[in-house]
C-alpha cells in the first residue's frame, strides 16, 4: 500500500509539473487533461479539456475525453443537485464527439455511458414523469453501444455498458416493467445471465479494469453467486488505480465485500 501511495504521489507531482497547454494546441490540452485524470484529479482534467475545446471545439478526441471526465465526475460524487448540469454537458459533448468522429469507437461508448448515467439520475429524480425520456435515452445509448462493438469488438468498454444495461433493467421493480409494457410499448429482452456474459467478456478483454470486475461482482451478487462475487471484488481491489473513479469503486467494492462475508 505504501508503495502504491508513493507511485500515485509521483504521478500527481508529474501532472502538476506539466506546463499549461498552449492556446490553439489541442494536443497539449489533451495530454494535460489525461495526466490530471491519471493523477486522480477529474475536476482539473475537465477544465483542461474545456480549455482545449475552446480552441478546437470539433476535436473528436477532446470531445469524448471531456464527456467521459464529466460523466465520471457524476459517478464520483453521486447525489448533489449540481450533477444534472454535469450530466447535460457530458451528453452534449458526447453527441458532438460522435458527430465529429463517427468512426472512433470511444465516441459511441462515451455517449452510451453518459446517457446511461443521466437516465439513471432522471429515473430517480422525477420517476414516472421522465419515463418516456429515460426510455428514449436508453434506446439511443443501446444503439451507440452496438455501433461501438461493430467498430472494435476488442474494446471492453461497450461490454461493460451492455452488462449494466441488462442488469439494471432486469432488477427494476415489477410495477415498473408493467408500466413500461402498458404505456411505453413493451419492455426489452434483458437478463442477469446476459449481464454476466457481457461483463465476463469485458474482464477477459481487460483483466486490469476495476469497473469490469466490480460490476461483474454486482451482477453475480444479484444472481446469488456470492462466492464468484467475492472473487471478482478481490480482483477489483487488486487491479491498478488508473483514475479517480477507480478509487471510488474500490471503496464501494470493500463495502459490498463486507456484506457478502
C-alpha positions as CSV (number, residue, x, y, z in Angstrom):
1,X,0.0,0.0,0.0
2,X,2.8,2.4,0.9
3,X,4.5,1.7,-2.5
4,X,1.2,2.3,-4.3
5,X,0.6,5.6,-2.5
6,X,4.1,6.7,-3.4
7,X,3.6,5.9,-7.1
8,X,0.3,8.0,-7.0
9,X,2.1,10.8,-5.3
10,X,4.8,10.8,-8.1
11,X,2.1,10.8,-10.8
12,X,0.4,13.7,-9.2
13,X,3.6,15.7,-8.9
14,X,4.4,15.0,-12.6
15,X,1.0,16.1,-13.6
16,X,1.3,19.4,-11.7
17,X,4.7,19.9,-13.2
18,X,3.4,19.8,-16.7
19,X,3.0,23.2,-18.3
20,X,-0.4,24.6,-19.1
21,X,-1.4,23.8,-22.7
22,X,-0.7,26.5,-25.3
23,X,-3.9,28.1,-26.8
24,X,-4.7,26.6,-30.1
25,X,-2.9,23.3,-29.4
26,X,-5.5,20.6,-28.7
27,X,-2.7,18.0,-28.2
28,X,-1.3,20.0,-25.3
29,X,-4.7,20.2,-23.7
30,X,-5.4,16.6,-24.3
31,X,-2.1,15.5,-22.7
32,X,-2.6,17.8,-19.8
33,X,-6.1,16.6,-19.2
34,X,-5.0,12.9,-19.5
35,X,-2.2,13.5,-17.0
36,X,-4.7,15.0,-14.5
37,X,-7.0,12.1,-14.9
38,X,-4.1,9.8,-14.1
39,X,-3.3,11.9,-11.1
40,X,-6.9,11.3,-9.9
41,X,-7.9,15.0,-10.4
42,X,-11.0,14.6,-12.5
43,X,-12.2,18.2,-11.9
44,X,-8.8,19.6,-13.1
45,X,-8.9,17.3,-16.1
46,X,-12.4,18.6,-17.0
47,X,-11.1,22.2,-17.0
48,X,-8.0,21.2,-19.1
49,X,-10.2,19.6,-21.7
50,X,-12.6,22.6,-21.7
51,X,-9.6,24.8,-22.4
52,X,-8.7,22.7,-25.4
53,X,-12.2,22.7,-26.7
54,X,-12.4,26.5,-26.5
55,X,-9.6,26.5,-29.2
56,X,-10.7,23.3,-31.0
57,X,-14.4,22.8,-30.5
58,X,-14.7,20.0,-33.1
59,X,-11.8,17.8,-32.0
60,X,-13.5,14.4,-31.5
61,X,-10.9,13.0,-29.0
62,X,-11.0,16.1,-26.8
63,X,-14.8,15.9,-27.0
64,X,-15.1,12.3,-25.9
65,X,-12.4,12.7,-23.2
66,X,-14.2,15.7,-21.8
67,X,-17.6,14.0,-21.9
68,X,-16.1,10.9,-20.2
69,X,-14.5,13.0,-17.4
70,X,-17.7,14.9,-16.8
71,X,-19.7,11.7,-16.7
72,X,-17.1,10.1,-14.3
73,X,-17.4,13.1,-12.1
74,X,-21.1,12.5,-11.5
75,X,-20.3,8.9,-10.5
76,X,-17.6,10.0,-8.2
77,X,-19.9,12.4,-6.3
78,X,-23.4,11.0,-6.6
79,X,-26.4,12.9,-5.3
80,X,-25.7,16.6,-5.5
81,X,-28.2,18.7,-7.4
82,X,-25.4,20.2,-9.5
83,X,-24.9,16.7,-11.0
84,X,-27.6,17.5,-13.6
85,X,-25.5,20.2,-15.2
86,X,-22.6,17.8,-15.5
87,X,-24.9,15.1,-17.0
88,X,-26.2,17.5,-19.5
89,X,-22.8,18.7,-20.6
90,X,-21.5,15.2,-20.8
91,X,-24.3,14.1,-23.1
92,X,-24.0,17.2,-25.2
93,X,-20.2,16.8,-25.7
94,X,-20.6,13.0,-26.3
95,X,-23.1,13.6,-29.1
96,X,-20.8,16.2,-30.6
97,X,-18.0,13.7,-30.4
98,X,-20.0,11.1,-32.3
99,X,-20.8,13.7,-35.0
100,X,-17.2,14.7,-35.3
101,X,-15.7,11.2,-35.1
102,X,-18.3,8.6,-36.1
103,X,-15.6,6.1,-36.8
104,X,-14.0,6.4,-33.3
105,X,-15.2,3.6,-31.0
106,X,-14.9,5.5,-27.8
107,X,-17.1,8.4,-29.0
108,X,-20.0,5.9,-29.2
109,X,-19.2,4.2,-25.9
110,X,-18.8,7.5,-24.1
111,X,-22.2,8.6,-25.4
112,X,-23.8,5.4,-24.2
113,X,-22.2,5.8,-20.7
114,X,-23.2,9.4,-20.4
115,X,-26.8,8.7,-21.5
116,X,-27.0,5.7,-19.1
117,X,-25.8,7.7,-16.1
118,X,-28.1,10.7,-16.9
119,X,-31.0,8.4,-17.5
120,X,-30.4,6.6,-14.1
121,X,-30.3,10.0,-12.4
122,X,-33.5,11.2,-14.1
123,X,-35.3,7.9,-13.2
124,X,-34.6,8.5,-9.5
125,X,-35.2,12.3,-9.5
126,X,-38.5,12.5,-11.4
127,X,-39.6,8.9,-11.7
128,X,-42.6,8.3,-13.9
129,X,-42.7,11.9,-15.2
130,X,-39.5,11.2,-17.0
131,X,-40.2,7.6,-18.1
132,X,-40.6,8.3,-21.8
133,X,-37.5,10.5,-21.8
134,X,-35.5,7.8,-20.0
135,X,-36.6,5.1,-22.3
136,X,-35.6,7.2,-25.4
137,X,-32.2,7.8,-23.8
138,X,-31.8,4.1,-23.1
139,X,-32.6,3.3,-26.8
140,X,-30.1,5.8,-28.0
141,X,-27.4,4.5,-25.6
142,X,-28.1,0.9,-26.7
143,X,-27.6,1.9,-30.4
144,X,-24.4,3.7,-29.6
145,X,-23.1,0.6,-27.7
146,X,-23.9,-1.7,-30.6
147,X,-22.1,0.7,-33.0
148,X,-19.0,0.8,-30.8
149,X,-18.8,-3.0,-30.8
150,X,-19.1,-3.1,-34.6
151,X,-16.2,-0.7,-34.8
152,X,-14.0,-2.5,-32.3
153,X,-15.1,-5.8,-30.8
154,X,-12.0,-5.9,-28.7
155,X,-12.7,-2.8,-26.7
156,X,-14.0,-3.8,-23.2
157,X,-15.9,-0.5,-22.6
158,X,-19.1,-1.2,-24.6
159,X,-19.4,-4.7,-23.0
160,X,-19.4,-3.0,-19.6
161,X,-22.2,-0.7,-20.7
162,X,-24.2,-3.7,-22.0
163,X,-23.6,-5.5,-18.8
164,X,-25.0,-2.6,-16.8
165,X,-27.9,-2.2,-19.3
166,X,-29.0,-5.8,-18.8
167,X,-28.6,-5.9,-15.0
168,X,-30.3,-2.5,-14.3
169,X,-33.3,-3.3,-16.5
170,X,-33.5,-6.9,-15.1
171,X,-33.7,-5.7,-11.5
172,X,-36.2,-2.9,-11.6
173,X,-39.5,-3.5,-9.6
174,X,-42.2,-5.5,-11.4
175,X,-44.6,-2.5,-11.3
176,X,-42.1,-0.5,-13.5
177,X,-42.0,-3.3,-16.0
178,X,-45.8,-3.4,-16.1
179,X,-46.0,0.4,-16.6
180,X,-43.4,0.2,-19.4
181,X,-45.4,-2.6,-21.2
182,X,-48.7,-0.7,-20.8
183,X,-47.7,2.8,-21.6
184,X,-44.3,2.6,-23.4
185,X,-45.0,-0.2,-25.9
186,X,-43.2,-3.1,-24.2
187,X,-40.0,-4.0,-22.3
188,X,-36.7,-5.0,-23.7
189,X,-35.5,-8.7,-23.5
190,X,-32.9,-8.4,-20.7
191,X,-31.5,-10.9,-18.2
192,X,-28.9,-11.2,-15.5
193,X,-27.3,-14.0,-17.5
194,X,-26.7,-11.6,-20.4
195,X,-25.3,-9.1,-18.0
196,X,-22.8,-11.6,-16.7
197,X,-21.8,-12.7,-20.2
198,X,-21.0,-9.1,-21.3
199,X,-19.1,-8.3,-18.1
200,X,-17.2,-11.5,-18.3
201,X,-16.1,-10.6,-21.8
202,X,-15.0,-7.2,-20.6
203,X,-12.9,-8.8,-17.9
204,X,-11.3,-11.1,-20.4
205,X,-10.5,-8.1,-22.7
206,X,-9.0,-6.0,-19.9
207,X,-8.2,-8.0,-16.7
208,X,-6.9,-4.8,-15.1
209,X,-10.1,-2.8,-15.4
210,X,-11.6,-2.1,-11.9
211,X,-15.0,-1.3,-13.2
212,X,-15.4,-4.5,-15.2
213,X,-14.5,-6.6,-12.1
214,X,-16.6,-4.6,-9.7
215,X,-19.7,-4.6,-12.0
216,X,-19.4,-8.3,-12.7
217,X,-19.3,-8.8,-8.9
218,X,-22.5,-6.8,-8.5
219,X,-24.2,-8.9,-11.2
220,X,-23.0,-12.2,-9.6
221,X,-24.4,-10.9,-6.2
222,X,-27.8,-10.3,-7.8
223,X,-27.7,-13.8,-9.2
224,X,-26.9,-15.3,-5.7
225,X,-23.4,-16.3,-6.8
226,X,-21.7,-14.9,-3.7
227,X,-18.5,-16.9,-4.0
228,X,-18.0,-15.7,-7.5
229,X,-18.9,-12.1,-6.5
230,X,-16.3,-12.2,-3.7
231,X,-13.6,-13.4,-6.2
232,X,-14.4,-10.5,-8.6
233,X,-14.3,-8.0,-5.8
234,X,-10.9,-9.2,-4.9
235,X,-9.8,-8.8,-8.5
236,X,-11.2,-5.2,-8.5
237,X,-9.3,-4.3,-5.3
238,X,-6.1,-5.8,-6.8
239,X,-6.4,-4.0,-10.1
240,X,-4.4,-0.9,-10.8
241,X,-5.8,2.5,-10.0
242,X,-6.0,4.4,-13.2
243,X,-8.3,7.3,-12.4
244,X,-10.3,8.8,-9.5
245,X,-13.4,6.7,-10.3
246,X,-11.4,3.6,-9.6
247,X,-10.8,4.8,-6.1
248,X,-14.5,5.4,-5.6
249,X,-15.4,1.9,-7.0
250,X,-12.8,0.2,-4.8
251,X,-14.4,1.8,-1.7
252,X,-17.8,0.5,-2.9
253,X,-16.2,-2.9,-3.5
254,X,-15.0,-3.1,0.1
255,X,-18.4,-2.2,1.4
256,X,-20.1,-4.9,-0.9
257,X,-17.4,-7.5,0.2
258,X,-18.3,-6.9,3.8
259,X,-21.9,-7.7,3.2
260,X,-21.0,-11.0,1.4
261,X,-18.7,-12.3,4.1
